[in-house]
């Protein structure tokens, strides 16, 4: 795997932030239209996982999914977490 230059890392970071902003916008629009948060979340997970499977294959995505429990418990997806 090739290492990214600091500029490329900044660009990837900016693209990730932009992508997340698009997802948040779609999420809020769906909530505004009255969709349940749990249904939106399941649809988002399905869309993300099916796209990853299409791009990387089932085995690679299965490996990614195996790492999710540890990351969830570690707080990687917790927003506005307070440390005690």
N, C-alpha and C positions, 0 to 999 in steps of 0.2 A: 504494500500500500504506500502511495506517495504521501509525503508530508506536505501539509499546506503552509503557505507563507502567512505571516501575520495579516497581510492584506486580505488574503483568501479566507482566513478564519473570520475576520471582521465581516466580510461579504456574506459568508455562510450564516453567521450570527444575525445579520440584518435580514436575510431572507427568512430565517426561522421566525424572527419577530414579526415580520410581515405576514407570513403564513398563519401564525397563531392569531393575529389580528383579524384575518379573514374568517377563521373558524369561530372566533368569539362573536363576530358580527352576524354570521349565519345562525349561531346558537341563540343569540338575543332575538333575532327575527322570528325564529321558530317559537321561542317562549312567548313573544308578543302575540303570535298567532294562536296561542293557547295550547301548544303541545306540551306534554308532561316532560319534565327534565329527565326522568329515567328513560323514556322512549328516545329522546334526543341523544342521550349518552350511548345507548345501545346501537342506534343507527350510526353514530359517529365511529364507534369501535368497529362495527361491521365494515363500514366504508374504508377505514384506515387499514384494517387487517386484510381485507380483500385486495386492496391496492398493493400492499406490501407483498402478498402472495403472488400477485400478477408480476411484480417487478423482480422479486428475489427467490420465489419458490416456497413451497410449503415447509421444507426442512429448515431453511434459514429463519422463517417466521416462527416456527415452533421453538427454535432455540431462543429467539428474542422473547417470546411469551414466557418461557421458563424463568427468565430473569425478573419478570414483573412482580411476583410476590415480595421478593427481597427489596426491590426498589420502592414499592408501595409502603412496606413496613419501615423503610429507611426515611420516608418522608419526601421522596423525590417528586411526588405529585401533590403534595399538600401545599395549599396556597394560604398565606397569612398565618403560618404556624408560629406559635409562641414557644420559645425555649424556656424550660423551667430549671 
